[in-house]
Structure formats: structure tokens, C-alpha cells
């Protein structure tokens, strides 16, 4: 049953139990809403039915202090309503320190009354917590034979208080999501800096090849073998540069998660190309052991690339003196349950992590890199990696010994190969 249908089946009765049942049904229904727009629509339907006013709208406070239109009901066109109300708007200032319903017929000569007339609001309800006005609801039009006895007004104000609590929760969730997105963007900038350095190194050889061909072509234009073979080499080098550019641009511009079938070994190889020059410059060797015939995984390629780049950069930072090896391994884990797992492992020979730091290693802004003058860690990389892996249904684990190094293991669920083969045969 839809949210508003559940409430609509609660009749408006003058008995003492009916309002309690209606308010309980509303609290249950609005609590099931999955986002702010759905919450707004649920609030408007209930208030519209209780007050018998066919038009309703709700505005919610944003981070800039403006009140933007969240949802509307019954209006012939949404364009008839202002998209936002400034914090100095007459309705906002009138409701900012008010808990009770505001009626047009009791305030028509005031600035608030003029504002209500402009949007045909017979009634305004504040959505206020202890410290500020989170939003407001308007219902109309003016002149409608509405239901405004004291009991109904109290019910509407109770609904508004419940609505305010729910809206506060969803607004906090939205703030959390925005903070998480900002954290990931900040973390990606660090990876992009390394990728840019790797890109400059990777294109040096193909650019040299292309330059050489262009310089020699006028002298060898009568040599068809030379022209044919070296033009093919030049074309391949151009394609290589294009692929590298696409990798960086996709990573830099990526925003929306897009799961797809991913070859984990190919992804590892792609990432290594961007950090190999940094590792070589520091005297660090990258050694890979990639398991053959790994199943294709359903992953967001750019997110898992961000995880791997973070682990590789942390491994490099853990070895500021160089002269060591970073091991990158992929493997199938032994089947211990119904779901097969693939493991990606990054092991360094760095300084290690102290035992009292291990339990905080995935906490936001926790970093041990202040002791290392070669790097300036933000404390966001491992937090972001941990969150991404969890969102993929996996786990990110760490083992470390001070003075011996650390091993980070990414465990990701894999499709059951036996099921895939069976389905193919059918």
C-alpha cells in the first residue's frame, strides 16, 4: 500500500481515538519514506486531507539559508510557486520563531498576509526544530471552505512536528552523503597528481617514436617498407596515448557509480602503469603475481581503481628510503561458504603500523604520515577505500608489523563460476 493510501484509510472522526490513530499511521508512513521528495509528498497529502485544502506546497531550508521548493500538490502548475524563498521573506520571518499554524484570515493586513495572498495560501505551518526553521508548508487556496476547528489545527501542528523530526533526519543524511562525496573528491586529487606524473613518463617513449618518424619521413619517403612499418608504429603510439588520456579523464571526471564487468588483473596492470615511474624514481620495485583465469567481477571500475591507487600510494609512502619491493597479488580464496571470493593484496616492506594505530587506520583524517617528511597524508585515502570496498559487499583488511611492512587485502565477492558454466550449457 502506498504511503498516502495507508493514511487516507484513517478517517477524520471527532472521536478521541481517531486523531491518535491517524497521527500514528502518519508517523509510521513518513518513517518509511526513502528520500526528501517522498517525505514532502507524504506530509502534503496528510495535511491537505486533514485541513481539506486541495493545494499544498513545502519549502525546505538549504545550506545557503534559502528555502527551496521541495514538493507541491494540487497546483495547476509548479511554475506558479516561487522556486525558493529568501531568509528575509515575510513568511519565513513570520514563522521563524513561531510554533503554531498561521492563518490568512487572521493576518491578511500584515506583510505575511500579503505574502500568503501572492501564493494563495490560506494556511502556513512552520517546520521548526529547537534552533531554526527547517521549512514551511502552505495550503490553500484562499477562500476554500477548509476544516480549521481547534482539534484539526492541533492535529496539523502535531503532524508538522513529526514531519520536522523526519525532515531533520533526511537532511542530516543528505549532509552526510555530500560530505562523503567531498571526501572522495579530495582523495582523488592525490591520486590524480601521481597519475599525471605517470602519464608524463608513459607518453615520453611514444612521443619520441612519433617525433622520429616525422623527422625521417621526408628523407625516406621513397622507402615504402620504412613508411609502412613506422607509420603503423606511430599509429599504435597515438592510440596508446589516447588510451592513457581516456584513463585519466575518466578517473578525473567520474562521479556516478557505474557497475560493469571488470577484469581485475587488467585493472591492476592499468594502475601500475601510472605509479611505476614514481616507484622507479624512489628505487622501489613493483612485483606482480596475478592469478590466471580469475572470474570477471561486477564492480565500479573507477571506484576500485581509486582503492588500488590508494593502497599503492600508501605503500610507496611507507617506504620513503626506497630500495624495497611492493608485491601486488590476485588470487581466488578457498571456498568457505556459498559465495566465492577474489582477493587483491598489496604488500610493502615499509615502516609498518604500530598496534595501537591499527584499530584507527580506517578512521577519517587519521594518519601516521606526519612523521614522514616525504609525504603529507590527509587521512582520507584509507577511509575512502574502506567505504568503497564495503559498498561492493567486500572487506578491506590490514596486517602489519613495525619495521617489517604492511599487507592490505581487498576481498571481493565473485560470481559462482560453476553457476555461470551451468547456465551457459542450458
N, C-alpha and C positions, 0 to 999 in steps of 0.2 A: 504494500500500500504506500502511495506517495506521502511525503511529509504533510502536505496541506490537507490531504484526504483524511489522514488519521485524526487531524484536529477538527476538520469540518464535521465529522460524525459525532463530535461532542456538542450537544445542543445548547443554545443560550436559554437557560432557565433561571427563574428567580429563586430557586431553592438554594440553600446554603451549601449543598454538596456539589452542585453543577459547576460553579466557578473553580472550586478546588480541583475537580476532575479535568476541567479544560486547561487550567494552568499546568497541572501535572503532565497532561498529554503534550502541551506545547514544549515544556522543558525537555521531555524525552525526545520529541521530534527534532527540535533545534539542535540538540546534542548529537544527533546522528548526521547532521549536515557535514559535508566533506570540504566545504570551502566558503569563503566570504559571500560570493554571489548567492549560493544556495541558502545560507543563513539569512541574508537580506530578504530573499523572496519569501521564506517561511515566516519571518517577522511581519512582513507587509500583509500577507494573506490573513494571518490571525487577527491583526489589528483592524484590517478592513472589514472582516466578518463581525467582529465584536462591536465595532462602532458603527457598522452599517454605512460606511463611506466607501464608494467604489474606486476612488483614485487614491493612490498612496505612493510615496517615494521615501527613500532612505539615503542620507548622505553620511559618509564616514571620514573621519579626520586622517589626513596623510602625514608623512614625515615633515612636510613643509608648513604644517598648520592650516592648510586648506581643507575644505570638506568636499570631497568628490562624490558624485552621484554613483551609488553602488547598485541600486535596483529600483525599478518603478513598476507600478501595477495600475492598469485601467486607463492610463493616459492615452489619448488618441495618437500621440507621437512623443517619443522621448525628447525630441528636439525642443518641445515646449517648456522643458525644465532646464534650469541652468546646470551645466556640467559640473560646476564647482561653486562653492560659496566661500568667500574670503573670511578670515577670522574676525574681521570688523563688520561683517554683515549683520544687519539688525536682528535677524532671527538667532544667529549664533550668540551675539552679545546678550540677548534677552534670555536665552536658555542656559548660558554658561554657568550660572550659579543657581539654577532652578531645578527642582526635582519633580515638580508637578506639571501636569498637562496644561498647555496654553491654548486658549480658545479665541477664535477670531472675534466672536460677538462680545467678548469681554475686553478686547484690546484694539478695536478697529481704529481708534483715533491716534494710536501710538506709531512710532516708526516700525515696530514689529508687526503691527496690524497692516500697515502699507505693504510690507514685505510679504505677508501672508496673502494679501489680496493679489499681488503680482503673480503668484503661483497657484492661486485659487485653493489655498489651504484653510480649511475650516478648523483644523486642529493641528497642533505641533506637540510632539513628545520628545523630551530630552533623553539621550542615551548617555548617562553620566556616571563615571566611577567616582572614587573618593577625591581625586585630584583634578580631573579635567573632563570636558565634554568630548566624548568619543565620537558622537554622531547625533543625528536628529532624524525623526520621522515626521512627515507631513501627510495629512489625509484630507480629502475634500471630495467634491468641490464645495465652495461656499454656497449656502442655500439649500443643501441637501438635508432632508429630514433624517438627521442622524440620531443615534441612540447614546445620549450623554447623561444618563442618571448617575448618581454618586457611585453606585455599585459597579457599573460598567467602567466608569473613569478609574476606579481603584484597580479593577482587573487589568485595564490597559496599562496603567502605570506599573503594575506588578510584572506584566509581560515585558515592558520596557527594561525593567531592572534585570530580569533574567536574560533578555537579549543582550544587554550591555556586558554581562559576565561572559556570555558565549563569544561576542564580538572581540572582547579583550583577549580571550584565549586564541582566537584565529589570527588577530593582529600580531600577537606575540609569535605565533608560528610563522607568519609571513616574515617578520623581522629576523627570525632565526634562519629561514631559508635564504634571505638576502645576505645575511652575514656569512653563511656557508658559501654562497656563490662568490662573494667578495674575497673570502679566504682562498678559494680555489684559484681565482684570477691572480691574486697576489703571488701565490705559489708558482703559477705557470710562468710568471715573468722571470723567475730564477732559472727555470728550465730553458726558456727561450734564449737567455743570454748564452748558455752553454751551447745550445743548438746552433745559434748564429756563428759562434766560433768554429764549431764543427763543420758547418756549411762552407765557411770560407776556406777551410782546409780541404774539404772534399771536392770543391769545384776547381781547385788550383790545377790539378793534372788535366782534366778535360779541357779547361780553357787554354792551357799550354798546347795541347794537341790541336785544338781548333785554330789557334793563332799560327802554329807551324804550318798547317795545311794552307791557310790563306796566304802566307808569305811565299810558300813554294809553288803554289798552283800556277801563277803566271809563267814561271820558268819551266814547269813540267806539263804545260797544257797539251803538248803533243804526245804525252805518255798516257795512253788510255788505262793501262793497268794501275799506274800510280793514282790517277784521278778517281778511278772506280773504287779502289781499295781505301784510299784515305778519305774520300767523301763519305763512304759508309762509316768509317771510324768517327768522322766529325758529326754525322747524324746521330750515331749512338751516344756520343758525348753530350750533344744537345739534349737528347731525351733523358740522359742521366741527370743533367742539371735541372730539367723540368720536373722530374720526379722528386728531387730534393726540395725544390721550391714548393711543390704541392704539399709535401710532408710538413714543411714549416708553416705554410699558410693555413693548412687545415688545422694544425695544432694551435696556431695563434688565434684563429677566428672561431674556433669550436665553442659552442655554447650548449646546445640541446643534446641530451643523451640520445645516441642512435645505436642500439644493439645490432650487431651483424655477425656473420660467421667469420671468425678470426683464426688464422694460423699463428699460434703463439710463438713458434720458432722463428717465423718470418718477422714477427713484430720485434722479437729480441734482436735479430740481426739489424733491423732498421734503426733501432735505438742506439745500438753500439756504434753505428756509423757516425752519430752525432757527438759521441763522447770520446771516441778513440784518439782524436788529436790532443784533447786535454789530458787524457791518461798518458799518452806517449810523451807529452811535454814534461809531465811530472815524473817520468821514469816508472810508470805503473803499467803492468801488462794486464790485458783483458783475456781471460781464458774461458772458452765456452764448452759445455758438454750438453748438447741438445738431443733429447731422446727422439729417435725416429718414430714415424707413424703415430704421432700424437693425434687424438681426435680434434676436429675443429670445434672451437668453443664459441658460444653465443655471448659476445662481450661488446662493450662500447670501446672501440679501438683507441680513441683519443684519451679516454679516461685511464685505461690500463697502460697506455704509453706514458701518461703522467706518473702513474705509480712506479713503473720501472725506471723512468728517468730520475725520479726522486731517490730511489734506492741506490742507483748508480752514483748519483752526485753525492749522496751521504757517504758511500763507500770511498769515493775519491777524497772527500773532506776528512775522513777518518785516517787517511794516510798522507799527512802533509809533507812528510820527508821522502815520499816516493819509494822506489826500489822494493815494490811488493807486487802481489798478484791479486786481482779480483776475479773470483770464479762466478760464472753465471751458468746455472744448470736448469734444465727442464726434465721432468720425469712424470710417469704415471705412478700414483701412490697405490699400494696394495689395497684391494677392495675389502673394506671392513663393514660395509653396510649396503644399502640399496643403491646409493649414489657413488659412481666413480669420481675420483678427484685427480686433477692435474696440479703439479707443484712447480712453481718458479722460484728459484733460490738465488740470492745474491750474497756471496761470502767475501769479506775483506780480511786483510791482515793488519788492520789498523790498531788504534789505541784501546779499543773495546769500550764497554759501557759499565760504569760502576753499578753494583747490585741495587743500591738504593735509588738509582736513576731509572732502572729498567721498568718499574711499575708506572712511571710517569712519561715514558718515552713517546706515547701517542697523545699526550695531553696538549691542547693548543698552547702555542708560544713557549713550550718547554724546550730548551736547547742546552746542550753542553758545549756549544761551539765558541762560547766566549773565551775559552782557554786556548783557542786556535786562532792565531792572528791571520792565517791564510784564508779563513772563511768567516762570513758574517751570517750566521743562520737566523732565520726569522722564527723558527719553531713551528712553522705551519706545514712543512713538507710531509712529515710522517703522519700528522693528524689527518691531512687530506688523503694520503694514501690509504690509511686505515679505514676512513669513511667510505672511500670508493670501493675498496675490496668488500666491505660489509654489504654495500648496496648491490654487489654482484653475487651475494649469497656465499661469499668465501671468508677466509680468515687470513690475517697477517700476523705472523709470529716472529719473535726475535729470541736468539740465543747469543750470549756474549760473555767473553772473559777479558778482564782488564789486562792489557798488554798482549793479547793474543788475537783479537779481532771479533767481529760480529757476523752473524748469519741471519738474514731476513728471509722468511719463507712465505710466499703467497700461495695459498691453497684455493683453487677454484673448482666449482662443480663442473663436471663434463657430461655430455650426453652418453648414454649407455651404448657402447659400440655394438653390443650383441643385439639390442633392440633395433638399432639402425640397420644392421645386416638383415635381420629377420623381416623388417618392414620392406626392405628392398626386394627380397625374394618373393614376397607376396605380390 
